[in-house]
Amino acid sequence: MSRPIDATLFRETLGHYPTGVAVVTAVTDEGAPDGMVVGTFSSVSLDPPLIAFFPASGSRSFARLRTASAFCVNVLASDQEPLCRQIATSKEGKFDGVGWRPGPLGAPILDRAVSWIECTFEEVREAGDHFIVLGRVQDLAVERATLPLLFFQGGYGRFSPGSFVAAPDPELIQAAHLAETVRSQVEELSTEFSVNCSVLARIRDDAVQVLATNQGSADDSPPLGHRQPVIPPMGAVFMVDAAPTAVDEWLRRAPDDSRESRELHSALLDKVRERGYSLLAAEPHLLERHRAALSAFEQSDRLPRQERAVQRATAELTELFCPDLVPGRSYDLASIVVLIPTKADLPPMALRMTGLPGSASTAQVEAWIDGLKAVAQSAPSG
């Protein structure tokens, strides 16, 4: 026979497991919107599509919701704690001032929720002092790609993922110090060609901008400390002298990890190794799509869903990466990147040129490359 469990200890122990916060809504048989806050929402099955939540058997809110033909689970965002507290009240008028629209089956979809799942009741069964409510999913969508509201140890909070602006890091500080040693040369190069130049460091899986000087006509340089995921084919220069294991990890970051994709990106990396630089051709709609994906990634606090969008947008740039330079032709380039030689105990670093004038001759592109290589070689190895 099991020993009695102290209720306070039970709640305290399980409170160390963070849960998401959702509001289950419905239009009751009285024709009014109603809702209840749940922290016990879970997916159950894909085939058929089922979800579950677990209201207390004595919940008056659930008793009202149960009279509806359909209900909607609204996953709250981290900035919706006030809404959560309002819906959680037992007083009348919990929907006063709450923005919502009816779902396909009529259940309320709350404004600015992260996502919603509209369901019909599949089964309601008793489980101790709670019900297990199974819902069959009829429709669903992601409304706002942002961080969800969490409940943990009796309080509300949110995830704290890595920022797009780099935090203090020993490797980053070393890279910034090395970049300062070539600041004057970088500024001279930027002025000479009327372009933008920046120094990048690979810190784990990101390229971080540690120095920038902008003399180009286009203001396309992100702020210092800005991080950009190193996803094939981007960041190939960082892989020139990398160990096979690091190259393999880089290749795995592509959205397509097929043999064909690996062979393509490996061939592009071989081009960069042979030439000592990488080029990215300018195709405005693809570059804009990539910038938009990066911006959404930043604004969403680097959520996995948005990172996958960055992966897809980066993969589209593969066709623009490392075009061959042919005498007599002209080029519209988005960037040129060369590796800065550093010691093994320093993070890989690179010098990037952007804001390039269009319709550049092969000779002009080669002059830009030579200028970048000269500055890169002038940097002390650390």
C-alpha positions as CSV (number, residue, x, y, z in Angstrom):
1,M,0.0,0.0,0.0
2,S,1.4,3.4,-1.0
3,R,2.1,5.9,1.8
4,P,0.1,9.2,2.0
5,I,1.6,12.0,0.0
6,D,1.7,15.5,1.6
7,A,-0.3,17.9,-0.6
8,T,2.1,20.8,-0.1
9,L,5.2,18.7,-0.9
10,F,3.4,17.3,-4.0
11,R,2.7,20.8,-5.3
12,E,6.2,22.0,-4.4
13,T,8.0,19.1,-6.0
14,L,6.0,19.2,-9.3
15,G,6.3,23.0,-9.3
16,H,10.0,22.5,-10.2
17,Y,8.8,21.4,-13.6
18,P,8.0,24.5,-15.8
19,T,4.8,24.4,-17.8
20,G,3.4,26.5,-20.5
21,V,0.3,28.6,-19.9
22,A,-2.8,28.3,-22.0
23,V,-6.3,29.6,-21.9
24,V,-9.1,27.2,-23.0
25,T,-12.0,29.2,-24.4
26,A,-15.5,28.4,-25.7
27,V,-18.8,30.0,-26.3
28,T,-21.1,28.4,-23.7
29,D,-24.7,27.3,-24.2
30,E,-25.7,30.8,-22.9
31,G,-24.0,32.3,-26.0
32,A,-21.3,34.1,-24.1
33,P,-17.5,33.7,-24.4
34,D,-15.9,32.0,-21.4
35,G,-12.4,30.6,-20.6
36,M,-10.1,29.1,-18.0
37,V,-6.4,29.1,-17.5
38,V,-4.6,25.7,-17.7
39,G,-1.0,24.7,-17.2
40,T,-1.7,21.1,-17.9
41,F,-2.1,21.2,-21.7
42,S,-0.4,18.5,-23.8
43,S,-0.3,16.9,-27.2
44,V,-1.5,13.3,-27.2
45,S,-1.7,11.9,-30.7
46,L,-0.9,12.8,-34.3
47,D,-3.1,10.1,-35.9
48,P,-5.8,11.0,-35.0
49,P,-4.8,14.5,-33.9
50,L,-5.6,14.7,-30.2
51,I,-4.7,17.1,-27.4
52,A,-5.5,17.0,-23.7
53,F,-5.9,19.3,-20.7
54,F,-6.7,18.4,-17.1
55,P,-9.2,20.7,-15.3
56,A,-10.1,20.1,-11.6
57,S,-13.3,18.1,-11.3
58,G,-14.8,20.9,-9.2
59,S,-14.0,23.7,-11.7
60,R,-17.0,25.9,-12.3
61,S,-15.3,27.3,-15.4
62,F,-14.9,23.9,-17.0
63,A,-18.5,23.0,-16.1
64,R,-19.5,26.0,-18.3
65,L,-17.1,25.2,-21.1
66,R,-18.3,21.7,-21.2
67,T,-21.7,22.9,-22.5
68,A,-20.0,24.1,-25.7
69,S,-19.7,22.0,-28.9
70,A,-16.1,23.2,-29.4
71,F,-13.3,24.8,-27.5
72,C,-10.0,26.5,-28.3
73,V,-6.7,26.2,-26.6
74,N,-4.8,29.5,-26.8
75,V,-1.1,29.4,-25.9
76,L,-0.3,32.7,-24.2
77,A,2.8,34.8,-25.0
78,S,5.3,36.0,-22.4
79,D,3.8,39.5,-22.5
80,Q,0.2,38.3,-21.7
81,E,0.5,37.7,-18.0
82,P,-2.1,40.4,-17.3
83,L,-4.5,38.7,-19.6
84,C,-3.8,35.4,-17.9
85,R,-4.6,36.8,-14.5
86,Q,-7.8,38.4,-15.7
87,I,-9.0,35.1,-17.2
88,A,-8.0,33.2,-14.1
89,T,-10.3,35.3,-11.9
90,S,-13.5,33.7,-10.7
91,K,-15.4,36.9,-10.9
92,E,-17.9,37.8,-13.7
93,G,-16.7,39.9,-16.6
94,K,-13.4,38.0,-17.1
95,F,-13.8,38.7,-20.9
96,D,-14.4,42.4,-20.4
97,G,-12.0,44.3,-22.7
98,V,-10.4,41.0,-24.1
99,G,-9.8,41.0,-27.8
100,W,-10.9,37.9,-29.6
101,R,-12.3,36.5,-32.8
102,P,-14.3,33.3,-33.4
103,G,-12.5,30.3,-34.8
104,P,-13.9,28.2,-37.6
105,L,-16.1,26.4,-35.1
106,G,-16.9,29.6,-33.2
107,A,-14.6,29.2,-30.2
108,P,-12.8,32.4,-29.2
109,I,-9.2,32.9,-30.5
110,L,-7.5,35.4,-28.3
111,D,-5.7,38.4,-29.8
112,R,-1.9,38.2,-29.8
113,A,-1.7,34.6,-28.6
114,V,1.3,32.6,-29.7
115,S,-0.9,29.9,-31.3
116,W,-4.4,28.3,-31.1
117,I,-5.8,24.9,-31.5
118,E,-9.6,24.5,-32.0
119,C,-11.1,21.2,-31.0
120,T,-14.2,19.2,-30.4
121,F,-14.6,17.1,-27.3
122,E,-13.4,13.6,-27.9
123,E,-13.7,12.2,-24.4
124,V,-13.9,13.4,-20.8
125,R,-12.9,10.9,-18.1
126,E,-12.4,11.2,-14.4
127,A,-8.9,10.9,-12.9
128,G,-8.8,11.4,-9.2
129,D,-9.8,15.0,-8.4
130,H,-9.4,16.1,-12.0
131,F,-10.8,15.3,-15.5
132,I,-8.8,14.2,-18.4
133,V,-10.2,16.1,-21.4
134,L,-9.3,14.7,-24.8
135,G,-9.9,17.1,-27.7
136,R,-9.9,16.2,-31.4
137,V,-8.0,18.9,-33.3
138,Q,-10.1,20.5,-36.0
139,D,-8.0,23.5,-36.9
140,L,-4.9,25.3,-35.6
141,A,-2.3,28.0,-36.4
142,V,0.7,29.9,-35.1
143,E,-0.4,33.5,-34.7
144,R,2.7,35.2,-33.3
145,A,6.2,33.7,-33.3
146,T,7.4,34.8,-29.9
147,L,8.2,33.4,-26.5
148,P,5.5,31.7,-24.5
149,L,4.4,32.5,-21.0
150,L,5.7,29.9,-18.5
151,F,4.6,29.0,-15.0
152,F,7.3,27.9,-12.6
153,Q,7.5,27.5,-8.8
154,G,4.3,29.5,-8.3
155,G,5.3,32.4,-10.6
156,Y,5.2,33.4,-14.2
157,G,8.2,33.9,-16.5
158,R,9.7,33.3,-19.9
159,F,12.6,31.5,-21.6
160,S,15.8,33.4,-21.8
161,P,17.5,32.2,-25.0
162,G,20.8,33.6,-26.4
163,S,20.5,37.2,-27.6
164,F,21.3,38.4,-31.1
165,V,23.6,40.9,-29.5
166,A,26.7,39.1,-28.2
167,A,27.2,38.9,-24.4
168,P,30.6,39.2,-22.9
169,D,32.7,36.2,-23.9
170,P,36.4,35.6,-23.5
171,E,36.8,34.6,-27.2
172,L,34.8,37.6,-28.3
173,I,36.9,39.9,-26.2
174,Q,40.1,38.4,-27.8
175,A,38.6,38.8,-31.3
176,A,37.6,42.5,-30.6
177,H,41.2,43.2,-29.4
178,L,42.7,41.7,-32.5
179,A,40.2,43.6,-34.7
180,E,41.4,46.9,-33.1
181,T,44.9,46.3,-34.3
182,V,43.8,46.6,-37.9
183,R,41.2,49.3,-37.4
184,S,43.1,52.0,-39.3
185,Q,43.8,49.6,-42.3
186,V,40.1,48.6,-42.4
187,E,39.0,52.3,-42.3
188,E,41.5,53.2,-45.1
189,L,40.2,50.3,-47.2
190,S,36.6,51.4,-46.7
191,T,37.5,55.0,-47.6
192,E,39.6,54.0,-50.6
193,F,36.8,52.0,-52.3
194,S,33.8,53.8,-50.8
195,V,32.5,50.5,-49.4
196,N,31.5,49.1,-46.0
197,C,34.1,46.8,-44.2
198,S,33.6,44.8,-41.1
199,V,35.6,42.2,-39.0
200,L,33.7,39.1,-38.1
201,A,34.6,36.3,-35.5
202,R,33.1,32.9,-35.4
203,I,31.9,32.3,-31.8
204,R,30.6,28.8,-31.7
205,D,27.8,28.6,-34.3
206,D,27.5,32.4,-35.0
207,A,29.4,35.0,-36.9
208,V,29.7,38.0,-34.6
209,Q,30.6,41.5,-35.9
210,V,33.4,43.0,-33.8
211,L,34.4,46.0,-35.9
212,A,32.7,48.0,-38.7
213,T,33.5,51.1,-40.8
214,N,30.9,52.3,-43.3
215,Q,31.9,54.4,-46.3
216,G,29.6,52.7,-48.8
217,S,26.5,54.2,-50.3
218,A,24.4,51.4,-48.8
219,D,23.9,51.3,-45.0
220,D,23.8,47.5,-44.8
221,S,26.0,46.9,-41.8
222,P,24.4,45.5,-38.6
223,P,25.4,46.9,-35.2
224,L,28.5,45.7,-33.3
225,G,28.0,42.5,-31.5
226,H,25.3,41.4,-33.9
227,R,25.2,37.6,-34.3
228,Q,24.3,35.8,-37.5
229,P,24.0,32.0,-37.6
230,V,26.7,30.3,-39.6
231,I,24.7,28.1,-42.0
232,P,26.0,26.6,-45.2
233,P,27.0,28.1,-47.6
234,M,27.5,31.2,-45.4
235,G,30.6,31.1,-43.2
236,A,32.6,28.9,-45.5
237,V,35.7,31.0,-44.9
238,F,35.6,30.1,-41.3
239,M,35.8,26.4,-42.3
240,V,38.9,26.7,-44.5
241,D,41.3,25.6,-41.7
242,A,38.7,23.9,-39.5
243,A,38.9,20.4,-38.2
244,P,36.8,17.8,-40.1
245,T,34.5,17.5,-37.1
246,A,33.8,21.2,-37.2
247,V,33.2,21.1,-41.0
248,D,30.8,18.2,-40.4
249,E,28.9,20.2,-37.8
250,W,28.7,23.1,-40.2
251,L,27.3,21.0,-43.0
252,R,24.7,19.6,-40.7
253,R,23.3,23.0,-40.0
254,A,22.0,23.2,-43.6
255,P,18.2,22.5,-43.8
256,D,18.9,19.7,-46.1
257,D,21.4,17.2,-44.8
258,S,21.2,14.9,-47.8
259,R,24.3,13.6,-49.6
260,E,23.7,15.9,-52.5
261,S,23.5,19.0,-50.2
262,R,26.7,18.0,-48.4
263,E,28.5,17.4,-51.7
264,L,27.4,20.8,-53.0
265,H,28.5,22.7,-49.9
266,S,31.7,20.8,-49.7
267,A,32.5,21.7,-53.3
268,L,31.8,25.4,-52.5
269,L,34.1,25.1,-49.5
270,D,36.8,23.7,-51.7
271,K,36.4,26.7,-54.0
272,V,36.9,29.1,-51.0
273,R,40.0,27.1,-49.9
274,E,41.5,27.3,-53.4
275,R,40.7,31.0,-53.9
276,G,41.2,32.4,-50.4
277,Y,37.9,34.3,-50.5
278,S,34.1,33.9,-50.9
279,L,31.8,36.0,-53.1
280,L,28.0,36.4,-52.8
281,A,26.2,37.7,-55.8
282,A,23.5,40.3,-55.4
283,E,20.0,39.0,-56.1
284,P,17.7,41.6,-54.4
285,H,14.6,39.5,-53.7
286,L,16.7,36.6,-52.2
287,L,18.8,38.9,-50.1
288,E,15.7,40.7,-48.8
289,R,14.1,37.4,-47.9
290,H,17.3,36.4,-46.0
291,R,17.4,39.8,-44.2
292,A,13.7,39.5,-43.3
293,A,14.2,36.0,-41.9
294,L,17.2,37.2,-39.8
295,S,15.1,40.1,-38.5
296,A,12.2,37.8,-37.5
297,F,14.7,35.5,-35.9
298,E,16.1,38.4,-33.8
299,Q,12.7,39.7,-32.9
300,S,11.5,36.3,-31.8
301,D,14.5,35.8,-29.4
302,R,16.0,33.1,-31.7
303,L,13.1,30.7,-31.5
304,P,13.7,27.3,-33.3
305,R,10.9,27.9,-35.7
306,Q,12.4,31.2,-36.9
307,E,15.9,29.6,-37.1
308,R,14.5,27.1,-39.5
309,A,13.2,30.0,-41.6
310,V,16.7,31.5,-41.6
311,Q,18.1,28.1,-42.7
312,R,15.7,28.0,-45.6
313,A,16.5,31.6,-46.6
314,T,20.2,30.9,-46.4
315,A,19.9,27.8,-48.5
316,E,18.4,29.9,-51.3
317,L,21.6,31.9,-51.4
318,T,23.6,28.8,-52.4
319,E,23.0,29.6,-56.1
320,L,24.6,33.0,-55.6
321,F,27.6,31.8,-53.7
322,C,31.1,31.9,-55.2
323,P,30.4,32.8,-58.8
324,D,33.4,32.4,-61.2
325,L,35.2,35.6,-62.2
326,V,35.3,35.8,-66.0
327,P,37.4,38.6,-67.7
328,G,35.2,41.1,-69.6
329,R,32.1,40.4,-67.4
330,S,30.5,42.7,-64.8
331,Y,29.2,41.7,-61.4
332,D,26.7,42.9,-58.9
333,L,28.0,41.6,-55.5
334,A,26.5,41.6,-52.1
335,S,29.7,40.7,-50.2
336,I,33.3,39.6,-50.4
337,V,34.8,37.8,-47.4
338,V,38.4,36.7,-46.7
339,L,39.9,34.8,-43.8
340,I,42.1,36.6,-41.3
341,P,45.0,34.3,-40.2
342,T,44.9,33.7,-36.5
343,K,46.5,31.2,-34.0
344,A,44.7,28.1,-33.1
345,D,43.8,29.4,-29.6
346,L,41.8,32.3,-31.1
347,P,38.4,32.2,-32.7
348,P,38.4,32.1,-36.6
349,M,38.1,35.6,-37.9
350,A,37.3,37.2,-41.3
351,L,37.2,40.5,-43.1
352,R,34.0,41.3,-45.0
353,M,33.3,44.0,-47.6
354,T,29.7,45.1,-48.4
355,G,27.9,48.1,-49.9
356,L,29.6,47.4,-53.2
357,P,28.8,49.4,-56.3
358,G,26.9,47.5,-59.0
359,S,28.1,46.5,-62.4
360,A,31.7,46.1,-61.2
361,S,34.3,44.8,-63.7
362,T,36.3,41.7,-63.1
363,A,39.3,43.9,-62.6
364,Q,37.5,46.0,-60.0
365,V,36.4,42.9,-58.1
366,E,39.9,41.6,-58.1
367,A,41.1,44.9,-56.7
368,W,38.6,44.7,-53.9
369,I,39.8,41.1,-53.1
370,D,43.5,42.1,-53.2
371,G,42.7,45.0,-50.8
372,L,40.9,42.7,-48.4
373,K,43.7,40.1,-48.5
374,A,46.3,42.7,-47.8
375,V,44.5,44.0,-44.7
376,A,43.8,40.4,-43.5
377,Q,47.5,39.5,-43.8
378,S,48.5,42.6,-41.9
379,A,46.7,41.5,-38.8
380,P,48.9,40.0,-36.1
381,S,48.2,36.3,-35.6
382,G,47.4,37.0,-32.0
